Amino acid sequence: MTNLSSQVEEKLYTPSEAIDLVKKNSTAKFDETIEAHARLGIDPKYTDQQLRTTVALPNGTGQKVRIAVIAKGEKVGEAKSAGADLAGEEDLVEIINKGEMNFDILIATPEMMPKVAKLGRVLGPRGLMPNPKAGTVTTDLKGAISEFKAGKLEFRADRGGIVHVRFGKASFASEALLENLKSLQETIDRNKPSGAKGRYWKSLFLSSTMGPSIQVDITALQDLQEEA
């Protein structure tokens, strides 16, 4: 049996080469998730070097996203009609406060944020606290739910300045994965923190759920915009 990971060399691969190799190494019996791991030249402990935003992946993530909405009155019904998996008022706040979080994204209307703010202790560590910049604090529930269901993702740099984003499945065509990766790169560049100093992109690696990490030539990825 061939060890596919042995085919991965310690070098910079073009985006297309890296994606093809990641797909080739995705040999599990399930449809592996493909992720990007970008190490950036930022120190998130400083407010002007933090990165938290969203990316609209043109081909989605291939994963079913569970969305919870905290709203009031008729907005709860509006959220359910728009496709929210969970929706409620103080009752949902209390459920979350007890540690029950069977969802991937939490959206809240502005009027409910004072109550949601009290959940920081349980939501914060999981990166689930609603945020206006991420589009998760809004009165346009229908629009927000539709976008996140279609492939819009929120992401942020962790304490080490690394961004981890899933951008597709091994079953995706290479072209679809490349389009998603390009959208992610452009979003990270567009949202470069004002306090970022020196080299912004330190490294970019791709990997599947069970496969090895493959380093991408970030300059080659950025240059693709000239062909787009």
Secondary structure as UniProt FT lines:
FT   HELIX           4..7
FT   HELIX           15..24
FT   STRAND          33..40
FT   TURN            44..45
FT   HELIX           47..49
FT   STRAND          52..56
FT   TURN            58..59
FT   STRAND          67..70
FT   HELIX           74..81
FT   TURN            82..83
FT   STRAND          86..88
FT   HELIX           90..97
FT   TURN            98..99
FT   STRAND          105..108
FT   HELIX           110..112
FT   HELIX           113..117
FT   TURN            118..119
FT   HELIX           120..123
FT   HELIX           124..126
FT   HELIX           132..134
FT   HELIX           141..150
FT   STRAND          152..157
FT   TURN            159..160
FT   STRAND          162..169
FT   TURN            170..171
FT   HELIX           174..190
FT   TURN            194..195
FT   STRAND          201..208
FT   STRAND          214..216
FT   HELIX           218..223
FT   HELIX           224..226
//
